[in-house]
């Protein structure tokens, strides 16, 4: 191995590093040798600059960088440590937002880890005008200490200190609630301010069938819900130290709704983790790929849609309250703008396609049944009620109006229920009328209704309360393409019932009243009406364990051949016709 000898070489920060060439390094080109030796202290561009400036000599003479090193050669390199530190800093995207003796606040971009930002803290101090000591090599800097947790994927404000004493001072401030972090996050769903305002750590624990301990004494047993807090060194009532504000709500063609929330978090060194877990518990997970987050389907592998926007703390050097603020990053706002644009474009495409079709007087497949009009509006939307399977259900313009033809699906599912306890999954639940009608007609049954629309789920929940089904029916936001993986922990299910959107653009032109008043997302499907049958088949095929029994589909007129082709690898066990004689329901069992 070559030896390195360092010596001063004049004024400033320039010094000479010398390497002796032995048999193991002889035969290499000078350029390759220098790149290898300096890579720990310099970025590649700065090493190339050193070579171009003839700051490398062999045996005291300037040589071409293609020179082949010989045994016993001596290589001298003139190095500027300050230059090397500045070069490495250029590759770390951080900004100094506040600085005082022994402490600074840095804004880091996504992709910067804890090791890099702690090194950057020391490097920034070294290159500041106030520093006048000896400059060490860049890999020998003593890193500063990050007070709050550094998550690589998040745009963060990070408090850095240069001593254990200041580190303890700032930790004491955090633990006593004197440090406030503000984080903006984009979340799935339509977050209601009234919902988050009435949420407490106690109510969330109760929902998980856990009880918050009210003593610091050692607890012999911890509920699994509480183990998460202990594992992450968080106080059990941490959610009581979070204040949420709903900033905006945007319609999304992929998530139904996206909500921008701003959270103020105290008493934690890891506020990003606390906010993500809280929003997950509330049912509005943060969009992203991190723990306790949920990816946005058209934004996968593009980082987390969460960012620090301010830190407030008491200066450890003087009795001054420090507030460091940043704007919400364009990345978050641009996603909102894009999702709103895509939603409008999708609606406009559907409307344009529909308007270009010819309406005719042929059968409308029974889908216009029950749409009695009052002053140009469906009567069900005027009264807010609709009878279905002999029961009254609330409906709004956010939900499809139940059709008599769909009662065939309910009757089929009721037949599939046996005497033992049965768990049912209703895909595309809308107003919840299918699932609730089945539960009202059967015993020993419970179920989960799934829909992409949080507004529709609110109506379903209201209907569940109306019929006192709160202990037997649960409603969750998900999609036809992701429900099986997202609901894996809730399964397995004995029966799946599904009345998906199956109306093609050409067919909906015969349903003018429905087209003008009911939500198109609950009606129209691409691929000639088969889009969601294919999505469900793919989703279930990748997660067969979620279903132990059968899946019953409502289908449109003359769609049986197409649906049977999609589920050709499954076993058809039943086919049911509605009161008008149309084949309305197909039942399949998964491959064994």
N, C-alpha and C positions, 0 to 999 in steps of 0.2 A: 504493500500500500504506500502511496506517496505521502510524505510528511508535509505539513503546512507551517510556515514560519511567517509571523506577522511583524511588521515594523512600521513606524511612522514614516511618512514620505512627504514631509512639508507641512504647510499650514492647513487650517480648516479641518474638514472631516476626512480628508484623503489619507489612506494608508496603503501600504503594499503587503499583499498576501503572496507568499512564495510556496510553491509546490515542488517537491523532488520526484522525478519520474523513476520508477523501478520497472522490473521485468513485467509486472502485471498490467501496467498502464502503457508501456512502450508499444508503438505500432498504431496508436490512435491518432486521429487528426486533432490538431490543436483546438479547432472550433468545437468538436464534440466533447473534448475533455473539459473545456471551460464551461460549456452548457451544463454538464453533469455536476461540476464542482460548485457552481454558484446557484443552482436551482432552488436551494433551501433559503437563500437570502435575497434573491433577486427574481423579478419577473423576466420572462424570456426577452421582451423588447429591450429592457435595460442591459441585459447581457450582450445582445447584438450591438447596442450602442457602444459598450465598452470595447468590443472587438473593432468596430469601425473607427473609433477614436484612437486606435493604436495604443491602448492602455494595457496591452498584453505583450510581454517580451519573453523570449526564450534565451537563456544564458546571457541576458542583458541586451539582446538585440531584437528589434521589431521583425517579426516573421509573418508570413502569410498564414491565414487561418486554416489553410489546407496542409500546412506543414505536418509531417509525420514525426511524432515524438520518439526520441531515442532514449535508451537507458542512460541514467545519470544526468539527463537534461534537468535544468532548473527553470521553472515557469514562474514569472512574476506578473502579478495583476494589481494595477492601481485601482483601489476601490474607495468609493465615497459612501459611507454608511447612511448618511442622511438622504442621499439620492436613492439608495436602495429602499429605504423605508417609504419615501414618497412614491416610489414606483409600485410597491405592493399596495399602498393605500389607494392608488388610482383604480385598482381592481376590486375594491370593496365599496359598494354603494351605500355610504353612510353620510349623514349630515349632522353637524353639531348644532343642536337647538338651544342648549343652555350650558354654561360653563362657569364654575366657580372653583376655588381652591379644593382640590381633592375629589371633585364631583363633576360629572357632565351628563347631559341627556342627549342621546343619539337617536336619530330616526334612521332605521335600517329598512332596506328593501327586502322583499321575499327572496329566499335563497341564501341569506347570510346566517350562519350558525353561531352558536355561543362562543366557540373558540375564536372565530374570526372577529367578532365584534369586541371581545375583551382585548385581543391584540390591537385592534384599531384604536381603542381607548388609549392605550399606552403610546401608540405611534403618533396619534394626534397631539398628545402632550409633548412628545419629543420634537415634532416639527413646528410647534407654536413659537411665536416670537419671544415668549417669556422664558423658554428653555435656554440655559447657557452652560450646561454641563457636557461631559463626554458622551458622544453618541455611540452606543454599542451596535453590533451587528443586528439586523432585523429579526433574526431568529433567537436572539438572546434578550429581547425586551421582556420585562416583567409585566405580564398582562394585568389590566385592571379587573375589577370584580363586577359582574352584572348582578344587580340587586333583584330585579324581577326576572322571571323565566324568559328565555329566548327561544321562541318557536321558529324554526327555519322557514316555514311556509308563509309566515304572517308578516305584513308590514307593521313594524312595531316601534314604539318609543321605549327606549331602554335606559334605565338609570345605571350609571357606572361610577364606581368609587375606587380610590387607589389604596385603601387600607382596610384591615379587618375592623378597626375601630369604627370607621364611617359605615362600613357594611352593617355592623350591629346596630348603629344608630338608625339607619334607614329601615332595617328589618323591624325594629321596635316601633317605628312610625307606622309601618304597614299593618302590623299586628294590632295596633291600637286604633286603626281606622283613620289615621291622619293622612294617608296617601290615597288618592282617588284616581283610578284609571277610567278613561272613557273610551269605549270601543264601538264602532259602527259595524253592523253585520247585515248581510242579506239572507233572509230566512225563507224557507218554504211555507206557503200558506198565507192566509189572510189573518194576520195577528190583530186581535181585538184589544184595545187599551184597557177596557174594563176587565178583561180576563186576566191580564198580567198584573193589574193593580190589586186584585183581590187574592193573588197567589202568595203564599207564605211557605217557608221551609217546612212548617208543621203540616200544611195541607198537602204538599208534595210527598212528604214521608207517609202521611196517612193514605194517600192514593196508592202507594207501594206496599201498604199493609205493614209499615214500619212505624216505630215510635221514637222520636228524637230524645236522646238522653239529656237530662237537665243537670247533670253533675259531672265533675271532672274526675270522679273516682273511676278506677279501672272497671270496665264492664266485662263480665265473663263471657257474654255472647253478643255478637253483633249481627243484625239482620243483613242479608246480602246487599240491600240498598245502601246501608250505612257503611259497608266495607269499602265502598268506592271513596268516600270522604277520608277514611282512615288511611287507605293506600296512598292517596295523593296529599296527605298531610294537611287536610282542610278541616276547618271547624264544621261541626254538623249543621250549624245554622247559617252557613255561608250565603245561601240564597236570600236570606233576609238583609244582606248587605249589598244587594244588587237593585238598582233602580232602572227600570226599563221605560223607554219612550218610543212609541211607534211613530216613525218619521214619515213614511209613505207606504202606499200599497199599489202594486203594479200588476195588471192582468198578464198572465203568461200562458202561451199555448202549450207549454210542456209541463208546467208545475201548477197550473190553475191560477195561483197568485204567488207573487213574491213580495215580501214585506221588508222594508229597511227599518231596522231598529237601532237605537242608541242605548247602550248600557253603561251605567256608572257603577264600577265595582270597587269595593273596599275590602280590607282585611285579607288579601290574598296576593302572593307573589306571582300567581299564574292566572290572571284575570281572563285570558282568552279561553282557557280550559273551563273555567267556571261558567262563562257565558254560554259556551257551546253545550255544556251539560244541562244548564237551566232551560235553554230553548228546546232541547230534545225532550226534557221532561214535560214541557208545556205543549208539546206536539207540533212545534214549528222549528224543525232542525235547521241549523245554519247551513247554507249551501257551501260545499267544499269537500275535500278528500281526507280531512283529518279525523281524529277520533271524535266521536259523538256528533259528527256532521253528516250530511247527506249530499252526494254529488248532484249537481244540476245536469240533467241528461245531455244537454247540448253544450255543456261547459266542463266536461270531464277532463281530468289531468291538467287543469290550468290553475291549480292552486286554490287557496281558500278565499272566499268572499267575505273577509273579515279584516278589520284594520283598526289600529289604535289612532284616536284622534286627539287625546289630551292626557296629560299627567299633571296632577296637582299635589304638591307636598310642601313641607316646611323646610327651609334651608337649614342645614346643620351648622352653618357658619355664622348666621345672623338671624334674628327673629323676623324673617320675611317669608311670606307665602309665595311660592313659585308656581306659576301656571304655564305649561308648555302646550300649545295647541297647534293642530294641523287640520287642514281641510279633509273631508272625505275623499279618498283617492278616486281619480277618474275611472279606474277599473270597476268599482262598484256601481257608480252612477251610469256608466256606459252599458253595463249588463241590464240595468232597469230600462234604459232607453231602447236597447236592442230587443228585449223581450216584449215591451209594449208595441214596438214596430212590427215584430213578427206576428204578434197576436192580431193586430189590425189587418196585416197583409193576408193572413190565413182566412180571416172572416171575409175580407173583400174578394179573395179568390173564390171562396165558396159561393158568395152571393153572385159574382160575375158568371160563374159556371152555371149556376141555377137560372139566372136571367136569360142566358143564351139558349136554354133548352126549350123545347115545345111542350107546353102543358096539354094533356089530352084528357079525355073523359073515361079512360079505362080504370079498372079497379085500383084502389089505393092501398091494397094489402091490409085493409082494416085499421091502418094507422091513423086515419082521420076520424075514427069512431069517437063519439063522446065529446067532440069539440063544438058544443052548443055555443053560439056567439051571442054576446050581449053588448050592444053599442060598439060593435067591431072588435071586441076582445073575447077570448075564451071565457065562458061562464066560470070555469074553475078558478081562473086567475082573479075574476071579479069578487067571488065569494071567499077565495082562499082555501076552499075545501073541495074534495072529490071523493066519491064513493068508489071503493074497489074491494072486491071479494066480500062485500057486505059490511065493510068497515069504512069509517070516515078518516081521511088523511088530509093533512095540511099540504098545500102546494103553493109554490111561488114561481115567478118567471125564471128562477134559477134551476127549476126542476122540470122534467118532462111530466106532462099530465098522464096519469095511468090510463091505459087502454083496456077494454074488456078482453081483447085477445090475449093479453098478458096473464089473465087469470088461469089460462091453460098451463103456464109455467108453474104457477103456485100449486095448482092441483097435482101436477106431476111430482114436484118436490115433496108434497105432503105424502104421496103414495110411497116415496122412497124412504121416508122416515120409518124406522122400526121401533120396537118397544124399548130398546136400550137408549141410554143417553146419546144424543146426536148433536154434532157440532156442524154448523152450516156457515158457508162463506158466500156472501152475495156480492158479485162483481158488478160495478156500475150501479150502485144501490139507489142513487138519485134521492127521491123522497123517502126511501126505506120501505116502501109499501110491499115489495115482494118478501123481503126477510121478515118483516113484522107480521104480515098475513100468515106466513108459514108458522111462526112461533105462536100466534094466537090460536091456530087450529090444531096444535100438537102439544104434547107434554114431553118433559125430559129433553127439551131442545134449547139450544142457545146459538148465538151466531154473531158474526162480524160483517158489517157492511162496508164496502170499499168504494170510494169515488175520487176522481181527480179534483172535483170542485169542492172547496171548503164551504162555499155558500150552500150547496146542495146538502152537504153533511150536516150543516146547522139545521136544515129543515128536517132531515132524517132523525136527528136527535130530538127535535121538538115532537115529532110523531111518536118516538119511543116513549117520551114522557107522557104524551097524551094517552097512550094505551098501557101505561105502567109496565113497560118492558125494560126499564133501566137496568135491572139486574141480569137480564138475559141477552140484551143486544148492545153491541159496541160498534162505533163507527170510526173508521180510520182513513186518512187520505193516502192514496197510492194510485198506481196506474196499471193498465192491463199488461204492460211489458215488464213490470218490476214487482208486482204484488207477492209472487211466490217467495222470492228471497227476502223481501222486507217483512213478510208475515210468518217467516219460518218458525220463529219462537212462539207464535200464537197457535200453531197447528199441532198435529195434523187435523184436517177437516174430513168429516164423513161424506158431506155433500157440498158441491159448489153449484150455485144457481147463478145464471148470467143472462141478462137481456142487454147485450152490447149495442152501441150504435151500429146499424146495418143498412141504412138507407143510402143508396148511391145518389149522386147529384141529379141524374136523369129521373129517378123515381120521386125525389122530393118535390119536383115541380108540380106534381099532382096533389100536393098537400099545402096549398097556399096559406091557409090559416095557421098551420103549424109552423111553416117557414117564417112567417112574419112575427110570431109571438113566442115560440118556444126556443130554448137554447139549441143552436145548431150543433154544438159539441156533443149533445145528447142524441143527435139524430144521425149526422152524416159520417160515413166512413169511406175512406179511399179504397182503391183496389176493387171497385165495383161493389162495395159494401162488405168485403171480406177482411178488411184490414185488421180488425180487432180479434177476429177468430184466429187469424195467423199469429198475432201477438200473444194471445193466451196459450195457444198450442206450444209456441217456442218457450214461453215462460214456464209452463208446467213441465215440459220435457226436460228442462234443466233442473227441475226441483220436484220430481215425482213423489217424494216422501211427504209432501204437504197434503196429498189427497189419498185417503184410504178407500173411498167408495166411488161415487159417480159424479159426473158433471152434467148438468141439464142446461141446454141452451135454448133460448127463443131464437127463431130464425124467421126471415122474411119469405114472402111468396116465391116459390121456385128456387130457393137457395139451398135446398137439401143436398143436391149433388156436389155443389162447391164445398159446403161444410164437411160433407162426408169425405171428400178428397183430402181436405186439410187434416182431418183426424183419421186417416186411413190406417195408421199404425195403432189406433185404439180400437176397442170393441164396442160396437153399437148395441145397446141393450133395450132401447125403447124409442118409439116415435109416436108422437101424439098430435091429433088434429084439433083445431079450435072449433068453436060453434058454427063457423061459416064453412067448415070443411077443408080449410087450408092446413097443410102440414106445418105445425107451429113450433113443436118442441122436439129436439133430438137429445138423447141421453147416451153418454159414452162412459166406458170404464178404461182406465189407463192400462198400457201394456204391462204384463206381469214380468 
